[in-house]
């Protein structure tokens, strides 16, 4: 394997919000190829209970976009009144303004993104009270969704992992005829990107969050 190419893919697959091309269509065959890759991901007990609802019709995207915008406003109000738990030089503090600005842009334009994908998994998470069962449920859809985002990135498309619409999961399910026995895991906007100069993000170094043999700093 070409490790340099693979490592670049893994370290530059960003949450793209402001740089989604809202005017360029996304070909169905490209999406289908990426979804074929996505379902090669691991799945708990090989159940393969994943489903992907792909929205391209403007009226359907408008419904989801309205709920997302409503949820974003609630979330933004909550964040605005919450104290910052991080130090001034923490990378999360330094990037907070930029992230908030791009999130606001996406909320305002979610309905205009060419494709919205809602990854779903069979079963209801609230019916699985044990941590084991909840982890298994989400663990069977999240790897596939991340594989989808990587496959999109390798083909020049951007995406972002969002979950705010889940404040109104029931309403979205009713509007899109999603069965009540299925859990929505995320909302992934998909579009070609304006430019391709994505770089690794500033993160807390892995060694500061890594422990060997027990939860103890070395």
C-alpha contacts under 8 A as a table, 3 or more apart, distances in Angstrom:
res1	aa1	res2	aa2	distance
1	X	6	X	7.88
2	X	5	X	5.57
2	X	6	X	6.30
3	X	6	X	4.98
3	X	7	X	5.78
4	X	7	X	5.23
4	X	8	X	6.13
5	X	8	X	5.13
5	X	9	X	6.24
6	X	9	X	5.08
6	X	10	X	6.25
7	X	10	X	5.07
7	X	11	X	6.05
8	X	11	X	5.21
8	X	12	X	5.83
9	X	12	X	5.50
9	X	13	X	5.99
9	X	150	X	7.06
9	X	153	X	7.36
9	X	154	X	6.92
10	X	13	X	5.89
10	X	150	X	7.39
11	X	14	X	7.94
11	X	199	X	7.24
11	X	200	X	5.11
11	X	201	X	7.70
12	X	198	X	5.56
12	X	199	X	5.11
12	X	200	X	5.09
12	X	201	X	7.62
13	X	149	X	7.62
13	X	150	X	6.58
13	X	153	X	6.29
13	X	158	X	7.92
13	X	198	X	7.61
14	X	158	X	7.70
14	X	159	X	7.64
14	X	160	X	7.30
14	X	198	X	7.29
15	X	158	X	7.48
15	X	159	X	5.95
15	X	160	X	4.17
15	X	161	X	6.54
16	X	19	X	6.03
16	X	20	X	6.42
16	X	158	X	5.56
16	X	159	X	5.37
16	X	160	X	5.37
16	X	193	X	7.92
17	X	20	X	5.84
17	X	102	X	5.80
17	X	103	X	6.63
17	X	105	X	7.05
17	X	106	X	5.37
17	X	159	X	7.45
17	X	160	X	6.68
18	X	102	X	5.54
18	X	105	X	6.24
18	X	106	X	6.56
19	X	193	X	5.54
19	X	194	X	5.30
19	X	195	X	7.73
20	X	113	X	7.41
20	X	158	X	6.46
20	X	159	X	7.83
20	X	190	X	7.63
20	X	191	X	5.46
20	X	192	X	6.00
20	X	193	X	4.74
20	X	194	X	6.30
21	X	24	X	5.94
21	X	113	X	7.64
21	X	191	X	5.83
21	X	192	X	5.39
21	X	193	X	5.26
21	X	194	X	5.83
22	X	112	X	6.04
22	X	113	X	5.20
22	X	114	X	6.16
22	X	191	X	6.89
23	X	114	X	7.47
24	X	114	X	7.37
24	X	191	X	7.50
24	X	192	X	6.86
25	X	114	X	6.01
25	X	191	X	7.61
26	X	30	X	7.36
26	X	31	X	7.62
26	X	114	X	6.52
26	X	115	X	7.19
26	X	191	X	6.43
26	X	192	X	7.12
27	X	30	X	5.40
27	X	31	X	6.68
28	X	31	X	5.16
28	X	32	X	6.17
29	X	32	X	5.02
29	X	33	X	6.12
30	X	33	X	5.15
30	X	34	X	6.31
31	X	34	X	5.13
31	X	35	X	6.16
31	X	152	X	7.79
32	X	35	X	5.04
32	X	36	X	6.16
33	X	36	X	5.13
33	X	37	X	6.53
34	X	37	X	5.10
34	X	38	X	6.20
34	X	148	X	5.69
34	X	151	X	5.35
34	X	152	X	6.27
35	X	38	X	4.76
35	X	39	X	6.37
35	X	148	X	6.06
36	X	39	X	5.63
36	X	40	X	7.12
37	X	40	X	5.51
37	X	41	X	7.70
37	X	147	X	6.96
37	X	148	X	6.81
37	X	151	X	7.03
38	X	41	X	5.86
38	X	144	X	4.68
38	X	145	X	6.48
38	X	146	X	7.70
38	X	147	X	4.94
38	X	148	X	4.76
38	X	151	X	7.68
39	X	48	X	7.86
39	X	50	X	7.96
39	X	144	X	5.78
40	X	144	X	7.27
41	X	143	X	5.87
41	X	144	X	4.98
41	X	147	X	6.89
42	X	46	X	7.53
42	X	140	X	6.81
42	X	143	X	6.73
42	X	144	X	7.31
43	X	46	X	5.11
43	X	47	X	6.38
43	X	48	X	5.85
43	X	139	X	7.03
43	X	140	X	4.38
43	X	141	X	7.25
44	X	47	X	6.10
44	X	48	X	7.62
44	X	136	X	5.98
44	X	137	X	7.46
44	X	139	X	6.89
44	X	140	X	5.30
48	X	140	X	7.42
49	X	121	X	5.48
49	X	122	X	5.16
49	X	140	X	7.48
49	X	141	X	7.97
50	X	119	X	7.19
50	X	120	X	5.74
50	X	121	X	4.56
50	X	122	X	6.49
50	X	140	X	7.32
50	X	141	X	5.98
51	X	119	X	5.95
51	X	120	X	4.99
51	X	121	X	6.04
51	X	122	X	7.80
52	X	117	X	6.46
52	X	118	X	5.68
52	X	119	X	4.55
52	X	120	X	5.97
53	X	117	X	5.62
53	X	118	X	5.04
53	X	119	X	6.43
53	X	120	X	7.60
54	X	115	X	6.89
54	X	116	X	5.90
54	X	117	X	4.58
54	X	118	X	6.55
55	X	60	X	6.57
55	X	61	X	6.21
55	X	115	X	5.68
55	X	116	X	5.01
55	X	117	X	6.16
56	X	60	X	7.44
56	X	61	X	6.81
56	X	114	X	6.34
56	X	115	X	5.13
56	X	116	X	6.81
57	X	60	X	5.47
57	X	61	X	6.27
58	X	61	X	5.10
58	X	62	X	5.98
58	X	111	X	7.27
58	X	112	X	7.75
59	X	62	X	5.01
59	X	63	X	6.46
60	X	63	X	5.28
60	X	64	X	6.63
60	X	176	X	7.55
61	X	64	X	5.25
61	X	65	X	5.86
61	X	110	X	7.77
61	X	111	X	5.02
61	X	112	X	7.58
61	X	116	X	7.01
62	X	65	X	4.87
62	X	66	X	6.02
62	X	111	X	4.84
62	X	112	X	7.94
63	X	66	X	5.33
63	X	67	X	6.56
63	X	111	X	7.86
63	X	172	X	7.69
63	X	175	X	7.65
64	X	67	X	5.24
64	X	68	X	6.09
64	X	111	X	7.16
64	X	165	X	7.32
64	X	172	X	6.59
65	X	68	X	5.00
65	X	69	X	6.07
65	X	107	X	7.39
65	X	109	X	7.69
65	X	110	X	5.20
65	X	111	X	4.61
66	X	69	X	5.17
66	X	70	X	6.20
66	X	111	X	7.58
67	X	70	X	5.10
67	X	71	X	6.13
67	X	165	X	5.93
67	X	168	X	6.66
67	X	172	X	7.70
68	X	71	X	5.08
68	X	72	X	6.00
68	X	107	X	6.55
68	X	110	X	7.70
68	X	164	X	6.06
68	X	165	X	4.61
69	X	72	X	4.98
69	X	73	X	6.29
69	X	107	X	5.12
69	X	108	X	6.55
69	X	110	X	7.99
70	X	73	X	5.36
70	X	74	X	6.59
71	X	74	X	5.17
71	X	75	X	6.16
71	X	164	X	5.78
71	X	165	X	6.16
71	X	167	X	6.29
71	X	168	X	7.67
72	X	75	X	4.95
72	X	76	X	5.88
72	X	104	X	7.84
72	X	107	X	6.65
72	X	164	X	6.46
73	X	76	X	5.08
73	X	77	X	6.16
74	X	77	X	5.31
74	X	78	X	6.40
75	X	78	X	5.12
75	X	79	X	6.22
75	X	164	X	7.97
76	X	79	X	5.07
76	X	80	X	6.03
77	X	80	X	5.15
77	X	81	X	6.61
78	X	81	X	5.58
78	X	82	X	6.33
79	X	82	X	5.09
84	X	93	X	7.77
86	X	90	X	6.14
86	X	92	X	7.22
86	X	93	X	6.32
87	X	90	X	5.16
87	X	93	X	6.97
88	X	93	X	5.99
88	X	94	X	7.17
89	X	93	X	6.73
89	X	94	X	6.56
90	X	93	X	5.29
90	X	94	X	6.36
90	X	204	X	8.00
91	X	94	X	4.98
91	X	95	X	6.06
91	X	202	X	6.26
91	X	203	X	6.30
91	X	204	X	6.91
92	X	95	X	5.32
92	X	96	X	5.90
92	X	203	X	7.92
93	X	96	X	5.15
93	X	97	X	7.96
94	X	97	X	7.34
95	X	98	X	5.48
95	X	99	X	6.09
96	X	99	X	5.20
96	X	100	X	6.01
97	X	100	X	5.15
97	X	101	X	6.15
98	X	101	X	5.18
98	X	102	X	6.27
99	X	102	X	5.26
99	X	103	X	6.06
100	X	103	X	5.06
100	X	104	X	6.20
101	X	104	X	5.19
101	X	105	X	6.45
102	X	105	X	5.08
102	X	106	X	6.34
103	X	106	X	5.15
103	X	107	X	6.21
104	X	107	X	5.08
104	X	108	X	6.32
105	X	108	X	5.26
105	X	109	X	6.29
106	X	109	X	5.10
106	X	110	X	5.40
107	X	110	X	5.39
108	X	111	X	7.87
109	X	112	X	5.29
109	X	113	X	6.77
110	X	113	X	5.49
110	X	189	X	7.23
113	X	116	X	6.99
113	X	189	X	6.34
113	X	190	X	6.72
113	X	191	X	6.49
114	X	189	X	7.85
114	X	190	X	6.63
114	X	191	X	5.91
115	X	189	X	5.99
115	X	190	X	5.11
115	X	191	X	6.60
116	X	187	X	6.81
116	X	188	X	5.64
116	X	189	X	4.55
116	X	190	X	5.98
117	X	187	X	5.83
117	X	188	X	4.95
117	X	189	X	6.35
117	X	190	X	7.39
118	X	184	X	6.69
118	X	185	X	7.23
118	X	186	X	5.80
118	X	187	X	4.75
118	X	188	X	6.26
119	X	141	X	7.17
119	X	145	X	6.75
119	X	184	X	6.12
119	X	185	X	5.70
119	X	186	X	5.88
119	X	187	X	6.93
119	X	188	X	7.91
120	X	141	X	7.00
120	X	182	X	6.46
120	X	183	X	5.47
120	X	184	X	4.38
120	X	185	X	5.50
120	X	186	X	7.66
121	X	137	X	7.23
121	X	138	X	7.70
121	X	140	X	7.45
121	X	141	X	6.11
121	X	182	X	5.68
121	X	183	X	5.34
121	X	184	X	6.60
121	X	185	X	7.22
122	X	181	X	6.42
122	X	182	X	4.58
122	X	183	X	6.34
123	X	127	X	7.94
123	X	137	X	7.50
123	X	181	X	5.35
123	X	182	X	5.03
123	X	183	X	6.09
124	X	127	X	5.46
124	X	128	X	7.04
124	X	181	X	5.97
124	X	182	X	5.84
124	X	183	X	5.27
125	X	128	X	5.28
125	X	129	X	7.83
125	X	134	X	5.92
125	X	137	X	6.92
125	X	183	X	6.66
126	X	129	X	6.52
128	X	131	X	7.80
128	X	133	X	5.46
128	X	134	X	5.69
129	X	133	X	7.03
129	X	134	X	7.05
130	X	133	X	5.31
130	X	134	X	6.36
131	X	134	X	5.13
131	X	135	X	5.95
132	X	135	X	5.26
132	X	136	X	6.17
133	X	136	X	5.06
133	X	137	X	6.18
134	X	137	X	5.14
134	X	138	X	6.30
135	X	138	X	5.41
135	X	139	X	5.57
136	X	139	X	4.87
136	X	140	X	6.18
137	X	140	X	5.47
137	X	141	X	7.22
138	X	141	X	5.46
138	X	142	X	5.92
138	X	185	X	7.44
139	X	142	X	5.58
139	X	143	X	6.68
140	X	143	X	6.73
140	X	144	X	7.39
141	X	144	X	5.37
141	X	145	X	6.22
141	X	185	X	7.39
142	X	145	X	5.05
142	X	146	X	6.21
142	X	185	X	7.64
143	X	146	X	5.17
143	X	147	X	6.13
144	X	147	X	5.01
144	X	148	X	6.18
145	X	148	X	4.97
145	X	149	X	6.40
146	X	149	X	5.02
146	X	150	X	6.25
147	X	150	X	5.05
147	X	151	X	6.09
148	X	151	X	5.12
148	X	152	X	6.16
149	X	152	X	5.06
149	X	153	X	6.16
149	X	158	X	7.63
149	X	159	X	6.32
149	X	160	X	7.98
150	X	153	X	5.03
150	X	154	X	6.26
151	X	154	X	5.21
151	X	155	X	6.60
152	X	155	X	5.26
152	X	156	X	6.55
152	X	157	X	5.02
152	X	158	X	6.54
152	X	159	X	7.55
153	X	156	X	5.21
153	X	157	X	4.97
153	X	158	X	5.72
153	X	159	X	7.76
154	X	157	X	7.33
156	X	192	X	6.06
156	X	193	X	6.74
156	X	196	X	7.43
157	X	190	X	6.82
157	X	191	X	5.44
157	X	192	X	4.11
157	X	193	X	5.67
158	X	190	X	5.87
158	X	191	X	5.55
158	X	192	X	5.74
158	X	193	X	5.56
159	X	188	X	6.15
159	X	189	X	5.37
159	X	190	X	4.74
159	X	191	X	6.71
160	X	188	X	5.58
160	X	189	X	5.98
160	X	190	X	7.51
161	X	186	X	6.63
161	X	187	X	6.47
161	X	188	X	5.41
161	X	189	X	7.78
162	X	165	X	7.85
162	X	186	X	5.73
162	X	187	X	5.19
162	X	188	X	6.18
163	X	166	X	5.70
163	X	185	X	7.24
163	X	186	X	4.79
163	X	187	X	5.80
164	X	167	X	5.97
165	X	168	X	5.61
165	X	169	X	6.36
165	X	172	X	7.91
165	X	187	X	7.27
166	X	169	X	4.32
166	X	170	X	7.99
166	X	184	X	7.50
166	X	186	X	7.60
168	X	171	X	5.37
168	X	172	X	6.23
169	X	172	X	5.16
169	X	173	X	6.00
169	X	184	X	7.21
170	X	173	X	5.03
170	X	174	X	6.22
171	X	174	X	5.17
171	X	175	X	6.23
172	X	175	X	5.07
172	X	176	X	6.13
172	X	178	X	8.00
173	X	176	X	5.28
173	X	177	X	5.66
173	X	178	X	4.60
173	X	179	X	7.04
173	X	180	X	7.49
174	X	177	X	5.17
174	X	178	X	6.43
175	X	178	X	7.90
178	X	182	X	7.11
179	X	182	X	5.64
180	X	183	X	7.77
193	X	196	X	6.86
204	X	208	X	7.06
204	X	209	X	7.88
205	X	208	X	5.57
205	X	209	X	7.20
206	X	209	X	5.29
206	X	210	X	6.12
207	X	210	X	5.04
207	X	211	X	7.99
211	X	214	X	6.23
211	X	215	X	5.55
211	X	216	X	5.99
211	X	217	X	6.44
211	X	218	X	7.70
212	X	215	X	7.18
212	X	216	X	7.48
